[in-house]
Amino acid sequence: MKYYSIDFGNSNTNIAVFEPNSHLEERQPLQPELLANDDIGFHYYPGARKILVPSCIVPDTPVIGAKAKNNSNGVFNLKNQLKNHPDEKVIELCGQYFRALFSRFSIQFSENDKVVFTRPSFGDNNEVDKQKYIDHFRAALEKAITDFSDLDQKGVFHFCDEALAAAVGYRVFQSEKGYQKDVLCLDIGSFSADVTYFQTTDFYSIQANEPLTVQHNNRLLAGSKINEWMSAYAEQQGVKSALGDCETLKISLTTEGHLFEADKDLSKIINQEVLNEILNNHQFYEQLAQLCASVLPQFNPDENYLNSLYFLFTGGSSQLPYFAESLFRKLWQTLFDTEINKIPVSLSRKLRHASYKPFEACVTGAIWWLWLKCEDQRFIPTSDMDYAIRLFERQPSKQLQEKLLIFLRRGEDITHGINRKYQLFPAHPQHQDHYRIEIVRLDEGTNKQYVGFIKGALNEKGEIRLNLSIDKGGELTAQVENIATELFYI
């Protein structure tokens, strides 16, 4: 028996598979595997497995994904068309896409399998639109899967709300406690920005795919617009740039620094701060904040309520420099008509946690949702992919101050173990000669379990070179180059 989840997005599609009993024989972590394909897939991060398949097809051919995206006859935005203009031609195109997709991954569903597709969030007043979308989606699957109707009658196929899947993927729900959780999920990709607010109290409502209340809104404000703004800014500065070069630079300007080489002339005039200025000039965050505010409850929310929200961000544009805190500041200003002076450390940490699985949260969350439902489970097994690094620096006052939380996973599958090197710089190395690094395992939303810590002296450059290894069984080892240290387990 296998569990499959397919996250069909406006920009990209990805697939996860889960065999609950395979870990017993192979001693693998009890985790889904994200399927990759070097031929039709890609990833925004260099070196990462190509788990993202562009939702694009050359009509009447089996050419899909990255190959179709680079073809002048490729058709994009299939999901939005299926949702908003579902005529027979669109259904046929989606059927061709799914047929080619399943063929390229050699997937054949059987009556013993459980398969879940993500579906767009619809507000409580849009039940008719939701049913229409599912009906059209099923019509497309009938064209893609020969025995779809027979398998469907046997309960093989399911649909999970995208925002709920993201919340499960981020492990907002990890206990049977019945207190209410309010979730704001923002998905911002290449074609649109979708925001969903919902409330839920326990796993029973989650398994039923029926949160207490759902509000949804969307806007044609997305990553492709940012490339256009960057290009226009570059032209004003006397630098001509293609949209593809702007996309490359935008991806490299993440909070973790330059991931690969971008156009040198473009890099000279647009850094992280300039990009953020471009976004502010085009009221990017202001528009997103207004979109988010439109789905929040109509009562006047106070500051404590906003701080208590579970924020979830998915899609590539959520990785922009300063994205989470810039959006929160504008949302605060939109709701309270005043600026927030300083974001508390605990809230800042929660906002960083809200986007560390931008490409995997939905597809893995959907498969966990189906597993929780079918197996009547209440806890998602912890894996080695949920580790992070906390770096503390010593201030002149001799107190240790926490720096950024660094997530180990950036779109890569590390369920079979990792071995990585990190170059860490304390902010004020001239004031200190020692450091402390904590290895953290994330669980139950933003809660953290401290696995161990390393402490020692800085090298002559005032930097820390950390070697970190986690094997497939979750065993952790860590050391710092050229410095004798010991890993202290907590």
The 8 nearest C-alpha neighbors of each residue, nearest first, counted from 0:
[[1, 112, 111, 18, 2, 113, 19, 20],
 [2, 0, 18, 112, 17, 113, 3, 16],
 [1, 3, 113, 17, 16, 114, 112, 18],
 [4, 2, 16, 114, 15, 115, 113, 17],
 [3, 5, 115, 366, 15, 14, 116, 114],
 [6, 4, 14, 116, 13, 7, 362, 115],
 [5, 7, 117, 362, 12, 13, 116, 8],
 [8, 6, 12, 5, 117, 11, 13, 9],
 [7, 9, 11, 12, 10, 6, 78, 54],
 [8, 10, 76, 78, 11, 79, 77, 54],
 [11, 9, 8, 54, 53, 189, 76, 188],
 [12, 10, 53, 54, 8, 52, 51, 9],
 [11, 13, 7, 52, 8, 6, 54, 51],
 [14, 12, 51, 6, 5, 50, 52, 11],
 [13, 15, 5, 4, 34, 33, 6, 362],
 [14, 16, 33, 4, 32, 3, 34, 31],
 [17, 15, 3, 32, 31, 2, 4, 33],
 [16, 18, 31, 2, 1, 19, 32, 3],
 [17, 19, 1, 21, 20, 2, 0, 16],
 [20, 18, 21, 17, 29, 22, 1, 0],
 [19, 21, 22, 18, 23, 24, 29, 0],
 [20, 22, 23, 18, 24, 19, 25, 27],
 [23, 21, 27, 26, 25, 24, 20, 29],
 [22, 24, 21, 26, 20, 25, 27, 19],
 [25, 23, 22, 21, 26, 20, 27, 19],
 [24, 26, 22, 27, 23, 21, 28, 20],
 [27, 25, 22, 23, 24, 28, 472, 21],
 [26, 28, 22, 25, 29, 471, 472, 23],
 [29, 27, 30, 22, 382, 472, 471, 414],
 [28, 30, 22, 27, 380, 19, 31, 382],
 [29, 31, 28, 32, 17, 382, 414, 380],
 [32, 30, 17, 16, 15, 33, 363, 29],
 [31, 33, 16, 15, 34, 17, 30, 412],
 [32, 34, 15, 14, 50, 35, 31, 16],
 [35, 33, 14, 50, 15, 32, 36, 16],
 [34, 36, 50, 49, 48, 33, 37, 40],
 [37, 35, 40, 38, 49, 39, 50, 34],
 [36, 38, 40, 49, 39, 35, 41, 48],
 [37, 39, 36, 40, 65, 66, 41, 64],
 [40, 38, 64, 65, 36, 66, 37, 52],
 [41, 39, 52, 49, 36, 51, 37, 65],
 [42, 40, 49, 51, 50, 52, 65, 37],
 [41, 43, 49, 44, 51, 47, 50, 48],
 [42, 44, 45, 41, 250, 47, 315, 410],
 [43, 45, 42, 47, 46, 258, 410, 409],
 [46, 44, 47, 43, 259, 258, 42, 48],
 [45, 47, 44, 48, 42, 411, 49, 43],
 [48, 46, 411, 45, 44, 49, 42, 410],
 [47, 49, 50, 35, 411, 46, 42, 412],
 [50, 48, 41, 35, 40, 42, 51, 36],
 [49, 51, 35, 48, 34, 40, 13, 41],
 [52, 50, 40, 13, 41, 49, 11, 12],
 [51, 53, 40, 64, 12, 11, 13, 39],
 [54, 52, 11, 64, 55, 65, 10, 12],
 [55, 53, 11, 10, 12, 64, 52, 75],
 [54, 56, 75, 74, 53, 64, 63, 67],
 [57, 55, 63, 67, 73, 74, 58, 62],
 [56, 58, 73, 62, 67, 72, 60, 74],
 [59, 57, 60, 56, 92, 73, 74, 72],
 [58, 60, 57, 61, 95, 92, 56, 62],
 [61, 59, 62, 58, 57, 56, 95, 63],
 [60, 62, 99, 63, 59, 95, 57, 96],
 [63, 61, 60, 57, 67, 56, 66, 64],
 [64, 62, 56, 67, 55, 66, 61, 57],
 [65, 63, 53, 39, 52, 67, 55, 66],
 [64, 66, 39, 68, 67, 40, 53, 69],
 [67, 65, 69, 68, 64, 39, 63, 70],
 [66, 68, 63, 70, 73, 56, 64, 69],
 [69, 67, 65, 66, 70, 73, 55, 64],
 [68, 70, 67, 66, 65, 71, 73, 72],
 [71, 69, 67, 73, 72, 68, 66, 57],
 [70, 72, 73, 69, 68, 67, 57, 74],
 [73, 71, 70, 57, 74, 67, 58, 56],
 [72, 74, 57, 67, 56, 70, 71, 68],
 [75, 73, 55, 56, 57, 72, 76, 58],
 [76, 74, 55, 77, 54, 73, 56, 10],
 [75, 77, 9, 78, 79, 80, 10, 54],
 [78, 76, 80, 75, 79, 81, 9, 54],
 [77, 79, 81, 9, 80, 76, 82, 8],
 [80, 78, 82, 81, 77, 76, 83, 9],
 [79, 81, 84, 77, 83, 82, 78, 85],
 [82, 80, 85, 78, 79, 84, 83, 77],
 [81, 83, 79, 80, 132, 84, 78, 85],
 [82, 84, 80, 81, 79, 85, 78, 132],
 [85, 83, 80, 81, 86, 82, 89, 79],
 [84, 86, 81, 89, 83, 80, 82, 90],
 [87, 85, 89, 88, 84, 90, 81, 80],
 [86, 88, 90, 89, 91, 85, 92, 135],
 [87, 89, 91, 90, 86, 92, 85, 93],
 [90, 88, 92, 91, 86, 87, 85, 81],
 [91, 89, 139, 87, 93, 92, 88, 94],
 [90, 92, 94, 88, 89, 93, 87, 95],
 [93, 91, 89, 95, 94, 90, 96, 88],
 [92, 94, 96, 90, 95, 91, 139, 89],
 [93, 95, 139, 143, 91, 142, 97, 92],
 [96, 94, 92, 98, 93, 97, 99, 91],
 [95, 97, 93, 99, 94, 98, 100, 56],
 [98, 96, 100, 94, 99, 95, 143, 101],
 [97, 99, 143, 95, 101, 100, 96, 94],
 [98, 100, 102, 96, 61, 97, 101, 103],
 [101, 99, 97, 103, 102, 98, 96, 104],
 [100, 102, 106, 104, 98, 103, 99, 105],
 [101, 103, 105, 99, 100, 104, 98, 106],
 [104, 102, 100, 105, 101, 99, 106, 36],
 [103, 105, 101, 102, 106, 100, 36, 34],
 [106, 104, 102, 103, 101, 107, 100, 99],
 [105, 107, 101, 104, 102, 108, 103, 100],
 [108, 106, 105, 109, 101, 102, 144, 104],
 [107, 109, 112, 106, 110, 111, 114, 150],
 [110, 108, 111, 112, 107, 150, 155, 113],
 [109, 111, 112, 150, 155, 153, 108, 113],
 [112, 110, 109, 0, 113, 1, 155, 108],
 [113, 111, 1, 0, 109, 110, 2, 155],
 [112, 114, 2, 155, 3, 156, 1, 115],
 [113, 115, 3, 156, 4, 2, 155, 157],
 [116, 114, 157, 4, 158, 156, 3, 5],
 [117, 115, 158, 5, 4, 6, 159, 157],
 [116, 118, 159, 6, 161, 158, 160, 5],
 [117, 119, 160, 161, 159, 158, 116, 120],
 [120, 118, 161, 160, 121, 117, 162, 129],
 [119, 121, 160, 161, 118, 215, 162, 122],
 [120, 122, 125, 215, 129, 119, 123, 214],
 [121, 123, 214, 215, 213, 124, 125, 120],
 [122, 124, 213, 125, 214, 126, 121, 212],
 [125, 123, 122, 126, 121, 127, 214, 213],
 [124, 126, 128, 122, 127, 123, 121, 129],
 [125, 127, 129, 128, 124, 130, 123, 121],
 [126, 128, 130, 125, 129, 131, 124, 132],
 [129, 127, 131, 125, 130, 126, 132, 121],
 [130, 128, 126, 132, 127, 131, 121, 125],
 [129, 131, 133, 127, 132, 128, 134, 126],
 [130, 132, 128, 134, 129, 133, 135, 127],
 [131, 133, 135, 129, 130, 134, 82, 136],
 [134, 132, 136, 130, 135, 131, 137, 129],
 [135, 133, 131, 137, 136, 132, 130, 138],
 [134, 136, 138, 132, 137, 133, 131, 139],
 [135, 137, 133, 139, 138, 134, 132, 140],
 [136, 138, 140, 134, 139, 135, 133, 141],
 [137, 139, 135, 141, 136, 140, 134, 142],
 [138, 140, 94, 90, 136, 142, 137, 141],
 [141, 139, 143, 137, 142, 138, 94, 144],
 [142, 140, 138, 139, 147, 143, 144, 137],
 [141, 143, 94, 140, 139, 144, 138, 91],
 [142, 144, 98, 94, 140, 141, 97, 95],
 [145, 143, 147, 141, 146, 140, 142, 98],
 [144, 146, 147, 143, 141, 142, 148, 140],
 [145, 147, 149, 148, 144, 150, 141, 151],
 [146, 148, 144, 150, 141, 149, 145, 151],
 [149, 147, 151, 150, 146, 152, 141, 145],
 [148, 150, 152, 151, 146, 147, 153, 110],
 [151, 149, 153, 147, 152, 148, 155, 110],
 [152, 150, 148, 154, 153, 155, 149, 156],
 [151, 153, 149, 150, 154, 148, 155, 147],
 [154, 152, 150, 151, 155, 149, 110, 156],
 [155, 153, 151, 152, 156, 150, 157, 113],
 [154, 156, 113, 151, 150, 153, 114, 112],
 [157, 155, 114, 151, 154, 115, 113, 158],
 [156, 158, 115, 114, 116, 159, 155, 154],
 [159, 157, 116, 115, 117, 118, 160, 156],
 [160, 158, 117, 118, 161, 365, 116, 164],
 [159, 161, 118, 163, 120, 162, 117, 164],
 [162, 160, 164, 117, 163, 118, 119, 120],
 [163, 161, 165, 164, 160, 184, 166, 195],
 [162, 164, 166, 160, 165, 161, 167, 159],
 [165, 163, 364, 365, 361, 161, 167, 162],
 [166, 164, 361, 168, 360, 162, 163, 167],
 [167, 165, 163, 169, 168, 164, 171, 170],
 [166, 168, 364, 170, 164, 169, 165, 171],
 [364, 169, 167, 360, 165, 170, 166, 363],
 [168, 170, 166, 167, 171, 165, 360, 444],
 [171, 169, 167, 444, 172, 443, 168, 173],
 [170, 172, 444, 166, 169, 443, 167, 173],
 [173, 171, 170, 174, 167, 443, 444, 202],
 [172, 174, 443, 378, 170, 171, 379, 377],
 [175, 173, 176, 172, 377, 378, 443, 202],
 [174, 176, 201, 177, 202, 377, 173, 172],
 [177, 175, 174, 178, 201, 200, 173, 202],
 [176, 178, 200, 201, 175, 179, 202, 174],
 [179, 177, 200, 176, 180, 201, 199, 175],
 [178, 180, 200, 199, 177, 181, 198, 201],
 [179, 181, 199, 198, 200, 182, 178, 309],
 [182, 180, 198, 308, 197, 309, 179, 183],
 [181, 183, 309, 197, 196, 308, 310, 198],
 [184, 182, 196, 310, 195, 309, 311, 185],
 [183, 185, 311, 195, 194, 162, 312, 310],
 [186, 184, 194, 312, 193, 311, 187, 313],
 [187, 185, 313, 193, 314, 192, 312, 194],
 [186, 188, 192, 314, 316, 221, 191, 185],
 [187, 189, 314, 221, 222, 190, 315, 316],
 [188, 190, 222, 221, 223, 10, 191, 187],
 [191, 189, 221, 188, 219, 9, 223, 10],
 [192, 190, 219, 221, 220, 218, 188, 187],
 [191, 193, 187, 218, 217, 220, 186, 221],
 [194, 192, 217, 186, 185, 216, 187, 191],
 [193, 195, 185, 216, 184, 215, 217, 291],
 [196, 194, 215, 184, 214, 183, 162, 185],
 [197, 195, 183, 214, 182, 213, 294, 184],
 [196, 198, 213, 212, 182, 181, 210, 214],
 [199, 197, 181, 211, 212, 180, 210, 182],
 [198, 200, 210, 211, 180, 179, 201, 204],
 [199, 201, 179, 177, 178, 180, 198, 204],
 [202, 200, 177, 203, 204, 175, 199, 176],
 [201, 203, 205, 204, 206, 175, 377, 200],
 [202, 204, 206, 205, 201, 207, 200, 372],
 [203, 205, 207, 209, 202, 206, 210, 201],
 [206, 204, 202, 208, 207, 203, 209, 210],
 [205, 207, 372, 203, 208, 204, 202, 368],
 [206, 208, 204, 209, 205, 203, 372, 210],
 [209, 207, 205, 206, 204, 210, 159, 160],
 [208, 210, 207, 204, 205, 211, 206, 212],
 [211, 209, 199, 212, 204, 198, 197, 205],
 [210, 212, 198, 199, 209, 197, 213, 204],
 [213, 211, 197, 210, 198, 123, 214, 199],
 [212, 214, 197, 122, 123, 196, 215, 210],
 [213, 215, 122, 196, 294, 195, 197, 123],
 [216, 214, 195, 122, 194, 121, 294, 120],
 [215, 217, 194, 193, 195, 294, 290, 214],
 [218, 216, 193, 192, 194, 219, 191, 215],
 [217, 219, 192, 220, 191, 193, 216, 290],
 [220, 218, 191, 192, 221, 190, 217, 193],
 [221, 219, 191, 218, 192, 224, 190, 222],
 [220, 222, 191, 189, 190, 223, 188, 224],
 [221, 223, 189, 225, 224, 316, 188, 226],
 [222, 224, 189, 226, 225, 221, 227, 190],
 [225, 223, 227, 222, 226, 221, 228, 220],
 [224, 226, 228, 222, 227, 223, 229, 221],
 [225, 227, 229, 223, 245, 224, 228, 242],
 [226, 228, 230, 224, 225, 229, 231, 242],
 [229, 227, 225, 231, 230, 226, 232, 224],
 [230, 228, 232, 226, 227, 231, 233, 225],
 [229, 231, 233, 227, 232, 228, 240, 226],
 [232, 230, 234, 228, 233, 229, 227, 235],
 [233, 231, 229, 235, 234, 230, 228, 236],
 [234, 232, 238, 236, 230, 235, 231, 229],
 [233, 235, 237, 238, 231, 236, 239, 232],
 [236, 234, 232, 233, 237, 231, 238, 230],
 [235, 237, 233, 234, 238, 232, 268, 239],
 [236, 238, 234, 235, 233, 239, 232, 240],
 [239, 237, 234, 233, 236, 240, 265, 264],
 [238, 240, 234, 233, 237, 241, 230, 265],
 [241, 239, 230, 244, 238, 242, 233, 245],
 [240, 242, 244, 243, 245, 230, 239, 246],
 [241, 243, 245, 244, 226, 246, 230, 240],
 [242, 244, 246, 241, 245, 247, 226, 240],
 [245, 243, 247, 241, 246, 242, 248, 240],
 [244, 246, 242, 248, 226, 243, 247, 249],
 [245, 247, 243, 249, 244, 248, 226, 242],
 [248, 246, 244, 250, 245, 249, 261, 243],
 [247, 249, 251, 245, 261, 250, 246, 252],
 [248, 250, 246, 252, 247, 251, 245, 319],
 [251, 249, 247, 248, 252, 253, 246, 43],
 [250, 252, 257, 258, 248, 249, 253, 259],
 [253, 251, 249, 250, 257, 256, 271, 248],
 [254, 252, 320, 255, 256, 319, 251, 318],
 [253, 255, 320, 256, 252, 321, 319, 318],
 [256, 254, 253, 257, 252, 258, 251, 405],
 [255, 257, 253, 254, 252, 258, 251, 271],
 [258, 256, 251, 259, 252, 255, 253, 260],
 [259, 257, 251, 256, 44, 45, 260, 250],
 [258, 260, 257, 251, 261, 45, 247, 44],
 [259, 261, 262, 258, 257, 251, 263, 248],
 [262, 260, 248, 247, 263, 259, 266, 244],
 [261, 263, 265, 264, 266, 244, 260, 248],
 [264, 262, 266, 265, 261, 267, 260, 268],
 [265, 263, 267, 266, 262, 268, 238, 261],
 [264, 266, 262, 267, 263, 268, 269, 233],
 [267, 265, 263, 269, 264, 268, 262, 270],
 [268, 266, 264, 265, 269, 263, 270, 262],
 [267, 269, 266, 265, 270, 264, 233, 236],
 [270, 268, 266, 273, 267, 274, 265, 271],
 [269, 271, 273, 272, 274, 266, 268, 252],
 [272, 270, 274, 273, 252, 320, 275, 269],
 [271, 273, 275, 274, 270, 276, 269, 320],
 [272, 274, 276, 270, 269, 275, 271, 277],
 [275, 273, 277, 271, 276, 272, 269, 270],
 [274, 276, 278, 272, 273, 277, 279, 271],
 [275, 277, 273, 279, 274, 278, 280, 272],
 [278, 276, 274, 280, 275, 279, 273, 281],
 [279, 277, 275, 283, 281, 276, 280, 282],
 [278, 280, 282, 276, 281, 277, 283, 275],
 [281, 279, 277, 282, 278, 276, 283, 275],
 [280, 282, 278, 279, 283, 277, 228, 284],
 [283, 281, 279, 285, 280, 284, 286, 278],
 [284, 282, 278, 286, 281, 285, 279, 287],
 [285, 283, 287, 326, 286, 282, 288, 329],
 [284, 286, 282, 288, 283, 287, 329, 289],
 [287, 285, 289, 283, 284, 288, 282, 290],
 [286, 288, 290, 284, 289, 285, 291, 283],
 [289, 287, 330, 291, 285, 290, 286, 329],
 [288, 290, 292, 286, 287, 291, 293, 285],
 [289, 291, 287, 293, 288, 292, 286, 216],
 [292, 290, 288, 293, 289, 294, 194, 287],
 [291, 293, 289, 295, 290, 294, 288, 330],
 [292, 294, 290, 291, 295, 289, 216, 296],
 [295, 293, 214, 292, 291, 196, 215, 296],
 [294, 296, 292, 293, 297, 196, 291, 214],
 [297, 295, 298, 294, 300, 299, 293, 292],
 [296, 298, 295, 299, 300, 294, 293, 292],
 [299, 297, 296, 300, 295, 301, 334, 304],
 [298, 300, 301, 297, 296, 334, 335, 295],
 [301, 299, 304, 298, 302, 305, 296, 334],
 [302, 300, 304, 303, 299, 305, 335, 334],
 [301, 303, 305, 304, 306, 300, 331, 335],
 [304, 302, 306, 305, 301, 307, 300, 308],
 [303, 305, 307, 301, 302, 306, 300, 308],
 [304, 306, 302, 307, 308, 303, 301, 300],
 [305, 307, 303, 304, 308, 302, 346, 309],
 [308, 306, 304, 305, 303, 309, 181, 180],
 [309, 307, 305, 181, 306, 182, 310, 304],
 [308, 310, 182, 183, 181, 311, 307, 180],
 [309, 311, 183, 353, 308, 184, 182, 312],
 [312, 310, 184, 353, 185, 183, 354, 309],
 [313, 311, 354, 185, 353, 186, 184, 317],
 [314, 312, 357, 186, 317, 354, 187, 185],
 [315, 313, 188, 187, 357, 186, 316, 317],
 [314, 316, 317, 188, 318, 357, 313, 187],
 [317, 315, 318, 314, 319, 222, 187, 188],
 [316, 318, 315, 319, 314, 312, 313, 322],
 [319, 317, 316, 315, 253, 320, 322, 354],
 [318, 320, 322, 317, 253, 316, 321, 252],
 [321, 319, 253, 254, 322, 271, 318, 252],
 [320, 322, 325, 324, 323, 319, 254, 275],
 [323, 321, 319, 325, 320, 324, 326, 317],
 [324, 322, 326, 325, 350, 321, 327, 351],
 [323, 325, 327, 326, 322, 321, 328, 350],
 [326, 324, 328, 322, 327, 323, 321, 329],
 [325, 327, 329, 323, 284, 324, 328, 322],
 [326, 328, 324, 330, 329, 325, 331, 323],
 [329, 327, 331, 325, 326, 330, 324, 332],
 [328, 330, 332, 326, 331, 327, 285, 288],
 [331, 329, 288, 333, 327, 332, 328, 326],
 [330, 332, 328, 334, 329, 333, 335, 327],
 [331, 333, 336, 337, 329, 338, 335, 330],
 [334, 332, 330, 331, 336, 335, 329, 289],
 [333, 335, 331, 332, 336, 330, 292, 300],
 [334, 336, 332, 337, 333, 331, 338, 301],
 [337, 335, 332, 333, 334, 338, 331, 330],
 [336, 338, 332, 335, 339, 331, 333, 334],
 [337, 339, 332, 340, 331, 328, 336, 329],
 [340, 338, 341, 328, 337, 331, 342, 332],
 [341, 339, 338, 342, 328, 337, 343, 331],
 [340, 342, 339, 343, 344, 338, 328, 347],
 [341, 343, 347, 344, 346, 340, 339, 324],
 [344, 342, 346, 345, 347, 341, 348, 306],
 [343, 345, 347, 346, 348, 342, 349, 341],
 [346, 344, 348, 347, 343, 349, 342, 350],
 [347, 345, 349, 343, 348, 344, 350, 342],
 [346, 348, 344, 350, 349, 345, 343, 342],
 [347, 349, 351, 345, 346, 350, 344, 352],
 [350, 348, 346, 352, 347, 351, 445, 353],
 [349, 351, 353, 347, 352, 348, 323, 346],
 [352, 350, 348, 353, 349, 354, 347, 323],
 [351, 353, 349, 350, 354, 355, 348, 445],
 [354, 352, 311, 350, 351, 312, 310, 355],
 [355, 353, 312, 357, 356, 352, 351, 313],
 [354, 356, 352, 357, 353, 406, 409, 351],
 [357, 355, 360, 359, 354, 358, 410, 313],
 [358, 356, 313, 314, 354, 355, 359, 360],
 [357, 359, 356, 314, 360, 313, 410, 315],
 [360, 358, 356, 362, 361, 363, 357, 410],
 [359, 361, 168, 165, 356, 363, 364, 362],
 [362, 360, 165, 164, 364, 363, 359, 365],
 [361, 363, 6, 365, 364, 359, 360, 4],
 [364, 362, 366, 365, 360, 361, 168, 359],
 [168, 363, 365, 164, 167, 361, 367, 362],
 [366, 364, 164, 368, 362, 367, 363, 361],
 [365, 367, 369, 363, 4, 368, 364, 370],
 [368, 366, 370, 364, 369, 365, 371, 363],
 [369, 367, 365, 371, 366, 370, 364, 372],
 [368, 370, 372, 366, 367, 371, 373, 365],
 [371, 369, 367, 373, 372, 368, 374, 366],
 [370, 372, 376, 368, 375, 374, 369, 373],
 [371, 373, 369, 206, 375, 370, 374, 368],
 [374, 372, 370, 375, 371, 369, 376, 368],
 [373, 375, 376, 371, 370, 372, 369, 377],
 [376, 374, 372, 371, 373, 377, 370, 206],
 [375, 377, 371, 374, 378, 372, 370, 373],
 [378, 376, 174, 371, 175, 173, 202, 375],
 [379, 377, 173, 376, 380, 174, 371, 172],
 [378, 380, 381, 173, 377, 367, 170, 371],
 [381, 379, 378, 382, 29, 30, 28, 442],
 [380, 382, 379, 383, 442, 385, 384, 29],
 [383, 381, 384, 385, 380, 28, 30, 414],
 [382, 384, 385, 473, 414, 386, 469, 381],
 [385, 383, 382, 386, 413, 414, 408, 407],
 [386, 384, 441, 383, 440, 382, 387, 381],
 [387, 385, 440, 439, 384, 407, 441, 383],
 [386, 388, 406, 439, 407, 405, 438, 440],
 [387, 389, 438, 405, 437, 404, 439, 390],
 [390, 388, 437, 404, 436, 438, 405, 391],
 [389, 391, 436, 402, 401, 435, 388, 437],
 [392, 390, 401, 435, 400, 399, 402, 436],
 [393, 391, 399, 400, 434, 425, 394, 401],
 [392, 394, 399, 398, 397, 431, 400, 391],
 [393, 395, 397, 396, 398, 399, 392, 430],
 [396, 394, 397, 430, 393, 431, 398, 427],
 [395, 397, 394, 398, 393, 399, 430, 400],
 [398, 396, 394, 395, 393, 399, 431, 430],
 [397, 399, 394, 396, 393, 400, 395, 392],
 [400, 398, 393, 392, 391, 394, 397, 401],
 [401, 399, 391, 392, 393, 398, 402, 394],
 [402, 400, 391, 390, 392, 399, 403, 389],
 [403, 401, 390, 391, 400, 404, 389, 392],
 [404, 402, 405, 389, 401, 390, 348, 388],
 [403, 405, 389, 388, 406, 402, 387, 348],
 [406, 404, 388, 387, 403, 407, 389, 390],
 [407, 405, 387, 408, 404, 388, 386, 355],
 [408, 406, 387, 386, 405, 409, 384, 388],
 [407, 409, 406, 410, 411, 384, 355, 385],
 [408, 410, 411, 407, 355, 356, 406, 44],
 [411, 409, 408, 358, 47, 356, 412, 359],
 [412, 410, 47, 409, 408, 413, 48, 46],
 [411, 413, 414, 410, 48, 33, 384, 32],
 [414, 412, 416, 415, 417, 384, 411, 383],
 [413, 415, 416, 412, 471, 384, 383, 28],
 [416, 414, 471, 413, 470, 417, 27, 412],
 [417, 415, 470, 471, 469, 413, 414, 418],
 [418, 416, 469, 468, 413, 419, 470, 415],
 [417, 419, 468, 467, 469, 416, 420, 466],
 [420, 418, 467, 466, 417, 468, 421, 465],
 [419, 421, 466, 465, 467, 464, 422, 418],
 [422, 420, 465, 464, 423, 466, 419, 463],
 [421, 423, 464, 463, 465, 424, 420, 462],
 [424, 422, 463, 462, 421, 464, 425, 465],
 [423, 425, 462, 426, 463, 422, 461, 428],
 [426, 424, 427, 428, 392, 423, 462, 461],
 [425, 427, 428, 424, 392, 402, 429, 430],
 [426, 428, 429, 425, 430, 431, 394, 392],
 [427, 429, 431, 461, 430, 425, 426, 432],
 [430, 428, 427, 431, 461, 432, 426, 395],
 [431, 429, 428, 427, 395, 394, 432, 393],
 [432, 430, 428, 429, 433, 393, 394, 427],
 [431, 433, 457, 456, 428, 434, 430, 429],
 [434, 432, 456, 455, 457, 431, 435, 393],
 [433, 435, 454, 392, 455, 391, 456, 436],
 [434, 436, 454, 391, 453, 390, 437, 455],
 [437, 435, 390, 453, 452, 389, 391, 454],
 [438, 436, 452, 389, 451, 388, 439, 453],
 [437, 439, 388, 451, 450, 452, 387, 449],
 [440, 438, 449, 387, 386, 450, 448, 388],
 [439, 441, 386, 448, 385, 447, 387, 449],
 [442, 440, 447, 385, 386, 446, 448, 439],
 [441, 443, 446, 444, 447, 440, 445, 170],
 [444, 442, 173, 170, 446, 171, 445, 172],
 [443, 445, 171, 170, 446, 442, 169, 172],
 [444, 446, 349, 443, 447, 442, 352, 441],
 [447, 445, 442, 443, 444, 441, 448, 440],
 [448, 446, 441, 440, 442, 439, 449, 445],
 [447, 449, 440, 439, 450, 441, 446, 442],
 [448, 450, 439, 451, 438, 447, 440, 489],
 [449, 451, 438, 439, 489, 488, 448, 440],
 [452, 450, 488, 489, 487, 438, 449, 437],
 [451, 453, 437, 487, 436, 438, 486, 488],
 [454, 452, 436, 486, 435, 485, 487, 437],
 [455, 453, 435, 434, 436, 484, 452, 433],
 [454, 456, 433, 434, 484, 457, 453, 435],
 [455, 457, 433, 432, 434, 458, 454, 482],
 [458, 456, 461, 432, 433, 462, 463, 459],
 [459, 457, 461, 460, 462, 456, 463, 482],
 [458, 460, 461, 457, 462, 432, 456, 463],
 [461, 459, 462, 458, 457, 463, 428, 424],
 [460, 462, 428, 457, 458, 459, 424, 463],
 [463, 461, 424, 460, 423, 457, 458, 464],
 [462, 464, 423, 422, 465, 457, 424, 458],
 [465, 463, 422, 479, 480, 421, 423, 462],
 [464, 466, 479, 421, 420, 478, 463, 467],
 [467, 465, 420, 478, 477, 419, 479, 421],
 [466, 468, 477, 419, 418, 476, 465, 420],
 [469, 467, 418, 476, 417, 475, 477, 470],
 [470, 468, 475, 416, 417, 474, 473, 476],
 [469, 471, 416, 473, 474, 472, 417, 468],
 [472, 470, 416, 415, 473, 414, 27, 28],
 [471, 473, 470, 474, 28, 27, 26, 416],
 [472, 474, 470, 471, 383, 469, 475, 382],
 [475, 473, 470, 469, 472, 476, 471, 468],
 [474, 476, 469, 468, 473, 470, 477, 467],
 [477, 475, 468, 467, 469, 474, 478, 486],
 [478, 476, 467, 466, 468, 486, 475, 479],
 [479, 477, 466, 465, 484, 480, 467, 476],
 [478, 480, 465, 464, 482, 466, 481, 484],
 [479, 481, 482, 464, 478, 465, 466, 463],
 [482, 480, 479, 483, 458, 464, 478, 484],
 [483, 481, 480, 479, 484, 456, 455, 458],
 [482, 484, 481, 485, 479, 455, 478, 480],
 [485, 483, 455, 482, 478, 454, 479, 486],
 [484, 486, 487, 453, 483, 478, 454, 477],
 [487, 485, 453, 452, 488, 451, 477, 484],
 [486, 488, 452, 451, 485, 453, 489, 454],
 [489, 487, 451, 450, 486, 452, 449, 453],
 [488, 451, 450, 487, 449, 452, 448, 486]]
